[in-house]
């Protein structure tokens, strides 16, 4: 299982996971739900206590991954297949242009 902490304006908003079965899950943190109920990361994923689940990486997160020549450089540099969307997200999206950032969680940390 691969995990990432998702931050919105440097506030921990939730956790994105890719399970061993290839299902993606996003869950907002309880504290974030209570303290920031209107600060959703995307219109398609409003703040709520229930997890979001999908067989494909959620379009919002997929949109954070570089494209074109920058994708080629990232894929070659980190030796990540271009179809490994979670791997690319974890490698490339800690310092994004927008308010949302992706911070990998070490797989040895209970994950």
Protein Blocks (a to p, Z undefined) as FASTA:
>chain_A
ZZddddeehiafbdcdddfkopacddddfklmmmmmmlcfbfklccdfbdcddfbdcfkl
mmmpcghjllmmmmmmnopafklmmlmmmmmmmmcfblbdcddddfkloZZ
